[in-house]
């Protein structure tokens, strides 16, 4: 995951998760990126133990991790689409 983040010019997971303690939950991009990477790390860890899901599902942004887990998207595609989604959210005026 860190290799993909670096290639795309984004911070490493440790920087996101433990860097600016106030950013997660406040910054949509960093929050959703950290959730996606955490899901990817968990999926990878389970796969190392031979656990492979028969079915995956997600709700709202969770669909991005589910699509990646299902092999529909690569991690890089999921990160790029997460960035596009977050940019779209950020461009909406506050109601």
N, C-alpha and C positions, 0 to 999 in steps of 0.2 A: 504494500500500500504506500509506504514512504517513497519507493522508487517512482511510482506513478505520480504521486503528489509533487515530487521534485521535478520530474519531467514537465509537468504542467505549470511549474513556477509557483506552486502553493506551499504553505508551511508544512512541516512534518507533523504527524499526528500528536507527538508529545508536546510540541509548541502550541497546538490548538487546544488540547485537553488540559494542559497544566501551565500554559503561558499566562495569558491575561485572565485571571480568575473571574473577572466580571463579565467577560465577553460572551461566554456560553449562556444562552437563555436571553441575551439582549441582542446579539448580532445574529441575524437570521442565517447568513452564509456560514459562519463558523459553527453555529449550532447544528445546522443540518449536515454540514460536511462531517462533523465529528460523529454524528449519529450514523451516517452512512459507513464511515470507516470502522466504527465500533461493530456494526453489524457484519461487515466484511471480515474483520478479525475473528469474530465469534464463529462465523461460517467456516472459515479456514481452519480454526482450531478443532471444530467438530469433524471436519473432513479428515484431519490428521488422525483422528480416532476411528475413522471408518464410518462415521455417521453422515448419511446423505438423506436429505428430506425427499419424500415422494411428492409432496405438494408444498408450495410456498404461497403466501398471500401477504398483502400489506394494505394499509389504509392511509390515504392521503400521501404524505411524503414516504411512508413506509413501502409504498409500491415501488419506489426506486430501488431500495435494497432487495425487495422481492424479485424484481426483474433481473437484477444482477445475480442473485442467488440461483435463479432458474436458468441462468446462462443465456438469457435474451440479450443482456447488455454486458459488456466488459466493465471492469471497475473504472477504467478511464472514461468510457462513455457515460457511466452513471455519475462520475464526478463532474464532467463537462455539462451534463444536463441539470445536475443540481445547481451548478453555478448559474446557468441560464434561468432556472426557476427562481432562484434567489434574487437575481437581477430584476426579473419581472415583478416580483413581490416588492422589492425596494423602489421600483419606479411608480408604484401606485400611490396616489395621494392618500393621506390619512383621512379616514371618515370621521 
